[in-house]
Amino acid sequence: MNENSADINIAKTIKSWVLLYFDNLYSWAVYKTSNKESAEDLVQETFLAAHQSFDKFEGKSDPKTWLFAILKNKITDYHRKQYRDPGARAERQNQYVSGVLFISLFNEHGEWRAEEVPEVWPDESDHLLDNPEFNSTLQQCLKNLPPQWFSAIQLKFLEEKKPDLVCQELGVSQTNYWQIIHRAKLQLRKCIQLNWFNS
């Protein structure tokens, strides 16, 4: 088989994979990034990377598994870039400044303001992730986080990465990491409280 024939066969294989796996990869990328345009770009980059490194695919695993592994790395890079690039997703960053959040939630002694004390959520809140409407609200609340917070939350809770690895990937100290996670969770709770339980 000559080089041109091999290239044609690789192109045909990648094309068939696009038809078979694009929707699954795209859905997962949207879930991980909460951004349809970025998800589409990441999936396209995944297929491009698969084409460029096709010789590394030995066929020992399912193509879908290999493609998801590539996409996972692309998503990790995406979150790293979001965290390190203060200009990225500026609209999200401007929606909520961390100082404003804390001034609104706590008094000068660091105690909850009376009107901001978290309410106890109903027992059925354990099953909220099975509710598509709640998931839509959660995704909207995630989108409202500043980009650094969003990336940290995604890597910790959705990628399920260990804190040390998240700190390494985002280039932050352990102290800074825990502050980011704490503040992000407070904002998410407030957003969900306002847009789900009190709506």
C-alpha atoms as one frame of an Amber mdcrd trajectory, in Angstrom:
protein
   0.000   0.000   0.000   1.526   3.328  -1.016   1.578   6.475   1.105  -1.343
   8.098  -0.727  -3.522   5.021  -0.229  -2.668   4.967   3.472  -3.606   8.656
   3.805  -6.896   8.036   2.011  -7.690   5.106   4.324  -6.890   7.189   7.418
  -9.115  10.011   6.154 -11.959   7.546   5.517 -11.560   6.067   8.991 -11.607
   9.492  10.669 -14.660  10.479   8.618 -16.490   7.347   9.768 -15.542   8.128
  13.369 -16.921  11.657  13.005 -20.250  10.197  11.894 -20.261   7.617  14.682
 -18.929   9.543  17.668 -19.321  13.291  17.110 -22.631  13.599  19.001 -21.354
  11.720  22.072 -18.106  13.666  22.179 -19.917  16.968  21.674 -22.478  16.284
  24.437 -19.704  15.410  26.855 -17.688  18.509  25.908 -20.739  20.761  26.411
 -21.261  19.183  29.840 -17.611  19.760  30.762 -17.310  23.325  29.444 -20.887
  24.685  29.621 -20.200  26.359  26.287 -21.510  25.006  22.965 -19.082  26.910
  20.731 -16.051  25.859  22.766 -17.328  22.279  22.885 -17.631  22.154  19.108
 -14.115  23.561  18.697 -12.708  21.020  21.159 -14.347  18.105  19.370 -13.022
  19.326  16.021  -9.563  19.617  17.561  -9.971  16.071  18.886 -10.611  14.651
  15.420  -7.744  16.684  13.989  -5.416  15.350  16.692  -6.660  11.811  16.024
  -5.869  12.231  12.332  -2.411  13.627  13.057  -1.517  10.877  15.522  -3.385
   8.027  13.849  -0.218   5.907  13.792  -0.354   5.849  17.629  -3.764   4.186
  17.597  -2.943   0.498  17.796  -6.513  -0.728  17.641  -6.239  -2.411  21.055
  -8.968  -0.184  22.484 -12.257   0.990  21.090 -11.851   4.108  18.867 -14.452
   5.897  20.986 -12.341   5.324  24.113  -9.251   6.699  22.359 -11.139   9.759
  21.101 -12.561  10.467  24.565  -9.030  10.292  26.018  -7.874  12.889  23.490
 -10.904  15.082  24.201 -10.318  14.832  27.945  -6.821  16.270  27.470  -8.217
  19.022  25.229 -10.777  19.943  27.898  -8.097  20.036  30.599  -6.037  22.373
  28.402  -9.157  24.483  27.817  -9.733  24.939  31.563  -6.066  25.694  32.153
  -6.195  28.387  29.472  -9.446  29.807  30.878  -7.842  30.090  34.280  -4.596
  31.653  33.114  -6.019  34.041  30.527  -7.726  36.888  32.399  -9.181  38.163
  29.137 -10.948  34.868  28.380 -14.653  34.899  29.143 -14.392  38.459  30.462
 -18.158  38.744  30.477 -18.362  36.052  33.137 -15.654  37.592  35.227 -17.411
  40.935  35.218 -20.734  39.451  36.320 -19.574  38.721  39.835 -16.512  40.003
  41.654 -15.418  37.925  44.631 -15.233  40.916  46.984 -18.800  41.891  46.148
 -19.913  38.345  46.878 -18.380  38.371  50.343 -19.551  41.860  51.225 -23.066
  40.803  50.274 -22.970  37.527  52.244 -20.978  38.363  55.381 -20.684  41.259
  57.812 -17.419  42.875  58.891 -16.903  40.121  61.520 -17.096  37.348  58.906
 -20.543  36.220  60.109 -23.493  35.499  57.834 -25.761  38.485  57.266 -29.172
  37.593  58.673 -30.877  37.790  55.264 -28.154  35.662  53.636 -28.005  32.683
  56.003 -28.329  29.612  53.729 -31.715  27.975  53.834 -32.024  24.250  54.394
 -32.900  22.684  51.077 -35.733  20.142  50.861 -34.968  16.425  51.222 -35.600
  15.814  47.521 -32.559  17.980  46.711 -30.506  14.739  46.778 -32.076  13.782
  43.447 -31.860  17.166  41.727 -29.180  16.055  39.265 -31.790  13.725  37.739
 -33.954  16.752  36.938 -33.195  18.294  33.489 -34.656  21.676  34.492 -32.439
  21.825  37.572 -29.413  20.869  35.465 -30.203  23.761  33.158 -30.276  26.131
  36.148 -27.011  24.657  37.462 -25.319  25.117  34.068 -26.463  28.744  33.977
 -25.101  29.311  37.483 -21.786  27.721  36.465 -21.605  30.067  33.474 -21.952
  33.031  35.840 -18.806  32.100  37.770 -15.611  34.044  37.081 -13.435  31.972
  34.706 -10.891  31.000  37.377 -13.596  29.697  39.678 -15.390  27.930  36.839
 -12.208  26.077  35.831 -11.438  25.021  39.403 -14.986  23.720  39.960 -14.987
  21.842  36.642 -11.638  20.162  37.334 -12.460  19.238  40.936 -16.074  18.129
  40.717 -16.696  17.206  37.077 -13.240  15.924  36.133 -12.875  14.550  39.701
  -9.210  15.506  39.860  -7.271  15.530  43.131  -6.554  18.984  44.624  -2.793
  18.640  44.084  -3.329  17.972  40.387  -5.784  20.869  40.018  -3.298  23.217
  41.729  -0.589  22.024  39.364  -2.757  22.410  36.264  -4.021  25.855  37.233
  -0.713  27.048  38.693  -2.142  28.057  42.086  -1.160  27.387  45.694  -3.176
  25.053  47.921  -4.413  28.043  49.949  -5.540  29.906  46.852  -7.180  26.749
  45.495  -9.289  26.198  48.615 -10.319  29.874  48.682 -11.428  29.627  45.042
 -13.408  26.424  45.673 -15.037  27.872  48.813 -16.041  31.119  47.122 -17.271
  29.346  44.004 -19.449  27.013  46.079 -20.904  29.966  47.970 -21.785  31.735
  44.749 -23.258  28.569  43.218 -25.355  27.989  46.320 -26.649  31.569  46.246
 -27.408  31.357  42.526 -29.232  28.036  42.887 -31.117  29.337  45.921 -32.335
  32.356  43.962 -32.985  30.681  40.625 -34.299  27.288  41.688 -35.587  27.055
  45.245 -36.897  30.620  45.458 -38.070  30.946  41.858
